[in-house]
Amino acid sequence: MPMSFGVTVLPDPPYQRLIELLVLAESHGFEYGWTYDSHVLWQESFPLLTLAAQATTTMKLGHCVTNPGTREPTVLASAYATLHDISNGRMVMGIGRGDSARRYIGQQPVKVAEFEHALAMIREFANGREVNWNEKNLQLKWVRPELPEIPIWVAGYGPKALAVAGRVGDGVIIQLADPQIVSWIMDTARKAAEEAGRDPAALKCIVSAPSHISDDIAAARDQVRWFPAMVSNHVMDLVERYGFDSEIPQALTDYVKARKFYDYNDHSRVGAKHGDFVTDEICDRFCVLGTPEQATAKLRELEAVGVDQFNIYLMTEGQEEVLQAYGDQIIPGFAA
C-alpha cells in the first residue's frame, strides 16, 4: 500500500476554520482529518468532528489523540460509534494516556494498566460487540453491522505504552518524523504484538509532525520549534521513569537535557518560548521541512522504514500553502 496523508487541525475558534481546512485538505488528496482533544485549551472537539463529517465525503476523521481519562470509556466508545453512523463509516480513533487534556485540569495521565483495560473494552464496544464492564454486560445494540471496524491507533513513546499498542491496538501514532526513532518504536510495539500472538506486520504506523514547505529553511525551523518542545514533555516522563541510560534511544532522550520549562498555555503554538532550547538539527530530524523535493526525500525515508501515514500537524503559518504544496507536488508522487 502506498503511504497515505493526513492533517491535524486545532479545534481553535473560529470553529469554521477547522471545517474549512479539512474540506480543503480533502480536495488536495488528504485521506485523514484529525483534531486535538484538549477541552479546556481549545473548543470541545466532538461537535466539530460532527460538522467535519457532514462537510466532507471521503476523508476519515478522528482525534490525534483522545484519552480514556477525561472521556469515560463507554461515553468515548458511544461517541465514536455515533459519529461512525453519521459519517457512514469514516471514523478512526487515535488514543493516548492523556497529556494536556489531563495535566491542564490537574490530573495525571491514565496509568498504563488502566489504559490497556479501557482500550481492550473500547475496541469491542465501539464496534458493536458485547463487553463486560464494571461487572455489567453491555452492548451498543444500534451499531450498524455493515460499517467497517473503527480502528484504534495508540500514541506512545515508552516501552510500556508501546507494548499496549502491540497487544490491543491496530497501530501506533508516533509524534515525530525521525526514521531511526520510528524504527525503534515500531520494533518495540511489534515485539509485544508477536508475544501476544497477534500479527506484528498488521500494526499500522502513523507519523505525526509539522511540515513547512519553503525555500527558507531558517524560517521553516522557526515555525516548528514548539513541536520538539511538546514532544519533550513525553520524553521527560520517560527519563523520570527509565533514566537517560536505558533501552530508549539516545536520539530521543539526549536533546531534552537543554530543556528548561514548558507552558501549556502555549501548547502547539508557533513562537512558544519553551521551544527556544530546540536546535536546528532537532527541528530537521523531528519535522518535514524545506522545498517539496527535500520534503519528498524525507517522506521516502519514512516510507522505507514502514510508515503507513504521514499526518501533518498544521499548527504553522501558511496553512493553505502547505496543503496546496502537498496536493500539487508531493502526494501525487506517493499515489503512483
C-alpha positions as CSV (number, residue, x, y, z in Angstrom):
1,M,0.0,0.0,0.0
2,P,1.3,3.5,-0.8
3,M,1.8,5.9,2.1
4,S,-1.3,8.0,2.8
5,F,-1.6,11.5,4.1
6,G,-3.4,13.1,7.0
7,V,-3.7,16.5,8.5
8,T,-4.3,17.7,12.1
9,V,-6.1,21.0,12.7
10,L,-6.6,22.5,16.1
11,P,-10.2,22.9,17.5
12,D,-9.4,26.6,17.9
13,P,-12.0,29.3,17.4
14,P,-13.5,30.3,15.0
15,Y,-14.7,26.7,14.6
16,Q,-15.5,27.3,10.9
17,R,-11.7,27.4,10.3
18,L,-11.3,23.7,11.2
19,I,-14.0,22.7,8.8
20,E,-12.6,24.9,6.0
21,L,-9.1,23.5,6.3
22,L,-10.3,19.8,6.4
23,V,-12.5,20.4,3.3
24,L,-9.5,22.0,1.6
25,A,-7.2,19.1,2.6
26,E,-9.7,16.5,1.3
27,S,-9.7,18.4,-2.1
28,H,-5.9,18.1,-2.1
29,G,-5.9,14.4,-1.7
30,F,-5.5,14.1,2.1
31,E,-7.3,10.9,3.3
32,Y,-7.3,11.6,7.0
33,G,-8.5,14.6,9.0
34,W,-7.6,14.8,12.7
35,T,-8.0,17.2,15.6
36,Y,-6.8,17.5,19.2
37,D,-8.8,16.6,22.2
38,S,-8.0,19.0,25.0
39,H,-11.3,20.5,26.0
40,V,-10.1,23.5,28.1
41,L,-7.2,24.7,26.0
42,W,-9.4,24.5,22.9
43,Q,-13.0,24.0,21.9
44,E,-14.8,20.8,22.6
45,S,-13.9,18.6,19.6
46,F,-16.8,16.2,19.3
47,P,-19.3,18.7,17.8
48,L,-16.6,19.9,15.5
49,L,-16.0,16.3,14.2
50,T,-19.7,16.1,13.6
51,L,-19.6,19.2,11.5
52,A,-16.5,17.9,9.7
53,A,-18.3,14.6,9.0
54,Q,-21.1,16.5,7.3
55,A,-18.8,18.8,5.3
56,T,-16.5,16.0,3.9
57,T,-17.3,13.0,1.8
58,T,-14.3,10.6,1.8
59,M,-11.9,11.7,4.5
60,K,-11.6,9.5,7.6
61,L,-11.9,11.5,10.8
62,G,-10.8,11.2,14.4
63,H,-8.8,12.5,17.3
64,C,-5.0,12.7,17.4
65,V,-5.4,11.9,20.2
66,T,-8.3,11.4,22.7
67,N,-7.9,9.6,26.1
68,P,-10.0,7.3,28.4
69,G,-9.4,9.6,31.4
70,T,-11.3,12.8,30.7
71,R,-13.5,10.7,28.4
72,E,-15.2,7.9,30.4
73,P,-14.6,4.8,28.2
74,T,-18.2,3.9,27.5
75,V,-19.0,7.5,26.6
76,L,-16.0,7.7,24.3
77,A,-16.9,4.5,22.5
78,S,-20.5,5.6,22.1
79,A,-19.5,9.0,20.7
80,Y,-17.3,7.3,18.1
81,A,-19.9,4.8,17.2
82,T,-22.4,7.6,16.7
83,L,-20.0,9.6,14.6
84,H,-19.3,6.4,12.6
85,D,-23.0,6.3,11.8
86,I,-23.2,10.0,10.9
87,S,-20.0,9.8,8.7
88,N,-21.1,6.5,7.2
89,G,-18.1,4.5,8.4
90,R,-15.3,7.1,8.3
91,M,-14.2,7.3,11.9
92,V,-10.7,6.3,13.1
93,M,-9.6,6.7,16.8
94,G,-6.2,7.9,18.0
95,I,-5.9,7.4,21.7
96,G,-3.2,8.0,24.4
97,R,-3.0,8.2,28.2
98,G,-3.9,11.9,28.2
99,D,-1.3,14.8,28.3
100,S,-2.6,18.3,28.0
101,A,-6.2,17.3,28.5
102,R,-5.4,15.8,31.8
103,R,-2.5,17.8,33.2
104,Y,-4.2,21.2,32.5
105,I,-7.0,20.3,34.8
106,G,-4.7,18.9,37.5
107,Q,-4.8,15.2,36.7
108,Q,-2.0,12.8,35.7
109,P,-2.0,10.6,32.5
110,V,-4.1,7.4,32.9
111,K,-2.0,4.6,34.4
112,V,-0.8,2.1,31.8
113,A,-2.7,-0.9,33.1
114,E,-5.9,1.1,33.4
115,F,-5.3,2.4,29.8
116,E,-4.9,-1.1,28.4
117,H,-8.0,-2.4,30.2
118,A,-10.0,0.6,28.8
119,L,-8.7,0.1,25.3
120,A,-9.5,-3.6,25.1
121,M,-13.1,-2.7,26.0
122,I,-13.5,0.3,23.8
123,R,-12.3,-1.6,20.7
124,E,-15.0,-4.2,21.1
125,F,-17.8,-1.9,22.4
126,A,-17.4,0.9,19.8
127,N,-17.7,-1.8,17.1
128,G,-21.0,-3.2,18.4
129,R,-19.8,-6.3,20.3
130,E,-20.8,-7.2,23.8
131,V,-18.4,-6.3,26.6
132,N,-18.2,-6.9,30.4
133,W,-17.5,-3.5,32.1
134,N,-17.9,-2.7,35.8
135,E,-19.3,-6.3,36.1
136,K,-22.1,-5.4,33.7
137,N,-22.7,-6.9,30.2
138,L,-23.1,-4.0,27.9
139,Q,-23.7,-3.6,24.1
140,L,-24.3,-0.8,21.7
141,K,-27.2,-2.6,20.0
142,W,-27.7,0.2,17.5
143,V,-24.3,-0.1,15.8
144,R,-24.7,-0.7,12.1
145,P,-23.1,-4.1,11.4
146,E,-22.3,-3.3,7.7
147,L,-20.0,-0.4,8.6
148,P,-16.2,-1.1,8.7
149,E,-14.4,-1.5,12.0
150,I,-13.3,1.7,13.8
151,P,-9.6,1.1,14.2
152,I,-7.8,2.2,17.4
153,W,-4.3,3.7,17.0
154,V,-2.3,4.1,20.1
155,A,0.0,7.0,20.8
156,G,3.1,6.3,22.9
157,Y,6.9,6.5,23.2
158,G,7.9,4.3,26.2
159,P,8.2,0.5,26.2
160,K,5.1,0.1,28.4
161,A,2.7,2.2,26.3
162,L,4.1,0.7,23.1
163,A,3.5,-2.8,24.4
164,V,-0.2,-1.8,24.9
165,A,-0.3,-0.7,21.3
166,G,1.2,-4.1,20.3
167,R,-1.3,-6.1,22.4
168,V,-4.6,-4.3,21.8
169,G,-4.1,-1.5,19.2
170,D,-4.5,-1.5,15.4
171,G,-1.4,0.7,15.1
172,V,0.9,3.2,16.7
173,I,0.8,7.0,16.5
174,I,4.3,8.5,16.7
175,Q,4.7,12.2,17.2
176,L,8.0,12.8,15.4
177,A,9.4,12.1,12.0
178,D,12.9,10.8,12.8
179,P,13.3,7.4,10.9
180,Q,15.7,6.0,13.4
181,I,13.4,6.6,16.4
182,V,10.3,5.5,14.4
183,S,12.0,2.1,13.6
184,W,12.8,1.6,17.3
185,I,9.2,2.4,18.3
186,M,7.7,0.1,15.8
187,D,10.1,-2.8,16.6
188,T,9.1,-2.4,20.3
189,A,5.4,-2.4,19.6
190,R,5.6,-5.3,17.1
191,K,7.6,-7.5,19.5
192,A,4.7,-7.1,22.0
193,A,2.2,-7.9,19.3
194,E,4.1,-11.1,18.4
195,E,4.3,-12.1,22.1
196,A,0.5,-11.7,22.4
197,G,0.0,-14.0,19.4
198,R,-1.0,-11.2,17.0
199,D,0.3,-10.5,13.5
200,P,3.1,-7.9,14.1
201,A,3.0,-6.9,10.4
202,A,-0.7,-5.8,10.7
203,L,0.2,-2.9,13.1
204,K,-0.1,0.3,11.2
205,C,2.4,3.2,11.7
206,I,1.2,6.8,11.7
207,V,3.8,9.5,11.9
208,S,2.5,12.9,13.1
209,A,4.7,16.1,12.8
210,P,4.6,19.6,11.4
211,S,5.7,20.2,7.9
212,H,6.6,23.6,6.5
213,I,7.3,23.8,2.7
214,S,9.6,26.7,2.0
215,D,12.8,27.7,0.3
216,D,13.8,29.5,3.5
217,I,14.9,26.7,5.8
218,A,15.6,29.0,8.8
219,A,12.1,30.4,8.7
220,A,10.7,26.9,8.4
221,R,12.6,25.8,11.5
222,D,11.2,28.8,13.5
223,Q,7.7,27.7,12.5
224,V,8.2,24.3,14.2
225,R,10.4,24.8,17.3
226,W,7.3,24.4,19.5
227,F,6.9,20.8,18.3
228,P,10.1,19.1,19.7
229,A,9.4,21.1,22.9
230,M,5.9,19.4,23.0
231,V,7.5,16.0,22.4
232,S,9.9,16.7,25.3
233,N,7.0,16.5,27.8
234,H,6.6,12.8,26.9
235,V,10.4,12.3,26.8
236,M,10.8,13.8,30.3
237,D,8.2,11.3,31.6
238,L,10.3,8.5,30.1
239,V,13.6,9.9,31.5
240,E,12.0,10.2,35.0
241,R,10.9,6.5,34.7
242,Y,13.8,4.9,32.9
243,G,16.7,7.3,33.3
244,F,19.0,8.6,30.5
245,D,20.7,5.3,30.2
246,S,18.1,2.8,29.1
247,E,16.8,0.9,26.1
248,I,15.2,4.1,24.8
249,P,17.4,5.5,22.0
250,Q,19.6,8.4,23.0
251,A,18.5,10.0,19.7
252,L,15.2,10.5,21.5
253,T,16.4,11.5,25.1
254,D,19.5,13.5,24.6
255,Y,18.0,16.7,23.4
256,V,15.8,17.3,26.4
257,K,18.9,17.9,28.6
258,A,18.8,21.5,27.5
259,R,15.0,21.9,28.3
260,K,14.1,24.5,30.9
261,F,10.3,24.7,31.2
262,Y,7.0,24.1,29.4
263,D,3.9,26.3,29.4
264,Y,0.7,24.5,28.4
265,N,-0.9,27.9,27.7
266,D,1.4,27.9,24.6
267,H,0.8,24.2,23.8
268,S,1.2,23.7,20.0
269,R,1.7,27.5,19.3
270,V,4.3,28.9,16.9
271,G,6.8,31.0,18.7
272,A,6.3,29.4,22.1
273,K,9.1,30.5,24.4
274,H,9.5,26.9,25.7
275,G,10.8,26.0,22.3
276,D,13.9,28.2,22.5
277,F,16.2,25.3,23.5
278,V,15.4,23.3,20.4
279,T,18.3,23.2,17.9
280,D,18.0,23.4,14.1
281,E,19.2,19.8,13.9
282,I,16.3,18.6,16.1
283,C,13.8,20.6,14.0
284,D,15.1,18.9,10.9
285,R,15.0,15.4,12.5
286,F,11.6,15.7,14.1
287,C,9.8,17.5,11.3
288,V,9.4,17.6,7.5
289,L,10.9,20.8,6.2
290,G,12.2,22.6,3.1
291,T,11.4,22.5,-0.6
292,P,8.9,20.0,-2.0
293,E,11.9,17.9,-3.1
294,Q,13.5,18.0,0.3
295,A,10.2,17.1,2.0
296,T,9.6,14.2,-0.5
297,A,13.1,12.8,0.2
298,K,12.4,12.8,3.9
299,L,9.0,11.2,3.4
300,R,10.6,8.5,1.2
301,E,12.9,7.7,4.2
302,L,9.9,7.3,6.4
303,E,8.1,5.2,3.8
304,A,11.3,3.0,3.7
305,V,11.0,2.2,7.4
306,G,7.4,1.2,7.1
307,V,5.4,4.4,7.8
308,D,1.8,3.9,6.5
309,Q,0.5,7.5,7.0
310,F,2.2,10.9,7.4
311,N,-0.1,13.3,9.3
312,I,0.8,17.0,9.2
313,Y,0.4,19.0,12.4
314,L,-1.0,22.1,10.7
315,M,-0.2,24.5,13.5
316,T,2.1,26.7,11.5
317,E,1.6,29.8,9.3
318,G,0.7,29.5,5.6
319,Q,-1.7,26.6,6.1
320,E,-3.4,26.8,2.7
321,E,0.0,26.9,1.0
322,V,1.3,23.8,2.8
323,L,-1.9,21.9,1.8
324,Q,-1.5,23.0,-1.8
325,A,2.2,22.2,-2.0
326,Y,1.3,18.7,-0.8
327,G,-1.7,18.3,-3.1
328,D,0.2,19.6,-6.2
329,Q,3.8,18.4,-5.7
330,I,4.1,15.7,-3.0
331,I,1.0,13.5,-2.6
332,P,0.7,12.6,-6.4
333,G,4.3,11.1,-6.2
334,F,3.2,8.7,-3.5
335,A,-0.1,7.7,-5.0
336,A,1.6,6.0,-8.0
